[in-house]
Each structure stands twice: as structure tokens, then as C-alpha cells.
Amino acid sequence: MECCLAQGELLRLEGEKNGVVLRCTSGVIWLTCGDSRDYLLSPGRSFTLAAGQSAVAEALHTAECTLKHNSVGNAMQRPAIRLAAC
């Protein structure tokens, strides 16, 4: 699944059963997932959300990203479907 986020737009992400990979393709995305650390994703960088984990992502500038289920060893990843605007 591809997403385009306006500056300041928030997304709530769910790791579901196998986890989700968020990959920044343009802009800058700030991410927090409750582990007391913040993550900045620039183009080409990705973050893997573990199974059952939740996170909030915010576009610091207009940003584009992709979301895929974390399916290790499977080249064909289906789009993440549990995505909700905050």
C-alpha cells in the first residue's frame, strides 16, 4: 500500500500478526512506537513494526511511504490493511 502524507498528518499503524514494514520513499517521517525512542525515516529508510506492536507516524514534511506485511522470505508482500488516520 502506498500512502501520501501532508505535513503534520498522523497515521496509527498496527503490527498485526506478522508485523508491518513502513518504508519512506520521499519526505521525512517521524515515528514513535512506545519504546521510549523516536525514529526519523528519510527516503530509502524503513522501520519494521513487530507483530502486535502499535505506532504513530507523522509527516514532518510532505511525505510518501509504502506499507507492507512483514513476510520474511516472501518476495510478494501484500499491502498492510490495518491503517487508520488519527
DASUL-V639535 format. One line per field, one symbol per residue. psi: psi as a letter, one per 20 degrees, with the letter a starting at -180 (. if undefined). A space follows every 10 residues. Layout:
psi->???
This chain:
psi->pqqppqpipq ppqpibhirq pppphqbppp ppkjjjqqpp orpiqrpopr piqqrpqpoh rpqqrqpqqn npjohnpqqp inppq.
